[in-house]
């Protein structure tokens, strides 16, 4: 039951991904990474159930009209997931629900223990800028992974 709730929350937050311009179409998919019984083979399959510790691979396919205009794609990280990595080096992150943005190594968190450098576990939102030379290609894909808390 808990995995169904987490999967529903993951899907609703992930599918809330937005693009700034109307001529951009996004499609999304969520997969879970599975290891074979012998632990030597890794595969991904559609995320139909999740358990604590699973690695989730989230894919954003974008399609543009081919115009040479840059655009931004942003995505919240569901609370039951912790960000792991992204396929797009140029992403910036938010650790405060989208109020401010920066690179993970430059942001600071103030918590009950004081001030510390933010880690990937603190990330609440991701944002990618698709530059005009990539937008001109007409389509692309961004993937990122997260761990079920």
Secondary structure, 3 states (H helix, E strand, C coil): CHHHHHHHHHHHHHCCCEECCCCCEEEEEEEEEEECCCCCCEEEEECCCCCCCCEEEEEEEEECCCCCCCEEEEEECCCCEEEEEECCCCCEEECCCCCCCECHHHCEEEECCEEEECCHHHCCEEEEEECHHHHCCCEEEEEEEEEEC
